[in-house]
Amino acid sequence: LHSLRRRQRQMCIRDSIYQFFALGLCASLAMLGCARFSPTVQALAAMAICLVCSLADQTHKLFIPGREFDGRDLVLDAVGYAAAGFLVFFIRWIIVRKRRKSSEKTASGESKNP
């Protein structure tokens, strides 16, 4: 019985992280479309959206018999959406950096050849 409870808790932990990783991906990708904001503002907005969803998820548990608001779940949710946000914005940073380097090479190559 004890191992069954431990196994169920491990599944809940994994599910919580995966679900909020997916939410973090969606929010981060959606915020990338807001080009008029800086990448920092985009990332913070995506994390804020995920935090509100996580708080709403925990709050709705207060109204379900047998469920309760769990601060540990908030932390696990944050692990999921923060990892997703980091991944998306890190990949964006790599792409932007690569484009800058190639445009600098092109510009310096053009200036050498009149």
Backbone torsions as a table, in degrees:
resi	resn	phi	psi	omega
1	LEU	NA	-41.5	-179.9
2	HIS	-65.1	-41.9	179.9
3	SER	-68.0	-30.6	177.4
4	LEU	-66.6	-43.2	178.5
5	ARG	-64.7	-41.4	178.5
6	ARG	-63.1	-41.6	179.3
7	ARG	-64.4	-41.9	178.2
8	GLN	-63.4	-40.5	179.6
9	ARG	-65.2	-40.0	177.8
10	GLN	-63.8	-38.7	177.6
11	MET	-65.7	-39.8	178.3
12	CYS	-64.4	-41.1	178.4
13	ILE	-61.0	-48.9	-178.3
14	ARG	-63.4	-44.5	179.8
15	ASP	-62.3	-41.4	-179.8
16	SER	-62.3	-45.0	-179.7
17	ILE	-65.2	-44.4	-179.2
18	TYR	-64.4	-43.3	-178.9
19	GLN	-63.1	-44.1	-178.5
20	PHE	-79.6	-19.2	169.5
21	PHE	-65.1	-44.6	178.2
22	ALA	-62.4	-43.4	177.6
23	LEU	-62.8	-41.5	178.6
24	GLY	-62.2	-39.8	176.2
25	LEU	-61.4	-48.2	-178.9
26	CYS	-61.8	-47.1	-178.7
27	ALA	-64.7	-41.7	-178.8
28	SER	-66.9	-42.9	178.7
29	LEU	-66.4	-37.4	177.5
30	ALA	-64.2	-40.0	-179.0
31	MET	-71.3	-24.9	176.1
32	LEU	-62.4	-25.3	178.4
33	GLY	-72.9	-13.6	179.4
34	CYS	-89.8	75.3	-172.4
35	ALA	-66.7	-19.6	-177.5
36	ARG	-76.3	-9.0	177.4
37	PHE	-102.1	152.9	178.2
38	SER	-69.7	158.3	178.5
39	PRO	-57.7	-33.5	178.5
40	THR	-65.1	-45.0	178.7
41	VAL	-65.4	-40.0	178.0
42	GLN	-60.3	-46.2	-178.9
43	ALA	-65.3	-43.6	179.7
44	LEU	-65.1	-38.4	178.2
45	ALA	-65.5	-41.3	178.3
46	ALA	-62.9	-42.2	179.5
47	MET	-67.8	-35.8	178.2
48	ALA	-65.2	-40.9	177.2
49	ILE	-60.1	-45.3	-179.7
50	CYS	-65.9	-39.2	178.8
51	LEU	-62.9	-43.0	178.2
52	VAL	-61.8	-42.8	178.4
53	CYS	-64.1	-40.1	179.3
54	SER	-65.2	-44.0	177.3
55	LEU	-63.8	-40.0	177.8
56	ALA	-64.1	-40.2	178.4
57	ASP	-61.2	-45.4	-180.0
58	GLN	-69.9	-37.5	-178.6
59	THR	-67.0	-38.5	-178.9
60	HIS	-66.4	-22.0	178.1
61	LYS	-67.3	-21.9	178.1
62	LEU	-63.9	-23.9	-176.5
63	PHE	-99.0	4.3	179.9
64	ILE	-109.8	121.5	-179.6
65	PRO	-58.1	134.3	179.2
66	GLY	87.6	-5.4	178.7
67	ARG	-113.3	158.6	179.4
68	GLU	-148.8	158.1	175.5
69	PHE	-65.7	127.2	-176.3
70	ASP	-127.9	114.3	179.8
71	GLY	-62.5	-31.2	178.3
72	ARG	-63.2	-36.0	177.8
73	ASP	-65.4	-34.9	176.3
74	LEU	-60.7	-41.0	179.0
75	VAL	-66.0	-43.8	179.7
76	LEU	-64.5	-40.4	176.3
77	ASP	-60.0	-43.7	-179.4
78	ALA	-62.7	-36.7	176.7
79	VAL	-60.2	-44.3	-179.3
80	GLY	-64.3	-52.2	-176.1
81	TYR	-75.7	-27.7	175.8
82	ALA	-69.1	-39.5	177.4
83	ALA	-62.9	-42.7	179.2
84	ALA	-65.3	-44.9	179.0
85	GLY	-62.0	-43.2	177.4
86	PHE	-59.9	-45.9	-179.1
87	LEU	-59.5	-49.7	-178.2
88	VAL	-62.1	-48.1	-175.7
89	PHE	-76.2	-24.9	174.1
90	PHE	-69.9	-43.2	177.2
91	ILE	-63.2	-40.7	177.2
92	ARG	-60.5	-43.8	179.5
93	TRP	-60.5	-43.3	178.8
94	ILE	-62.2	-44.8	-179.2
95	ILE	-62.9	-47.1	-179.7
96	VAL	-61.8	-43.0	180.0
97	ARG	-63.0	-42.2	179.5
98	LYS	-64.8	-40.5	178.7
99	ARG	-65.1	-40.4	179.0
100	ARG	-62.4	-44.1	-179.9
101	LYS	-63.6	-41.9	-179.2
102	SER	-69.7	-34.8	177.8
103	SER	-71.5	-33.5	176.5
104	GLU	-67.5	-39.7	177.9
105	LYS	-64.9	-41.6	178.7
106	THR	-64.0	-44.9	-179.6
107	ALA	-65.0	-40.6	179.6
108	SER	-73.0	-30.9	177.1
109	GLY	-70.1	-35.9	179.3
110	GLU	-71.5	-35.4	-178.1
111	SER	-72.1	-24.2	178.3
112	LYS	-77.1	-32.2	-179.6
113	ASN	-102.9	104.5	-176.9
114	PRO	-72.4	NA	NA
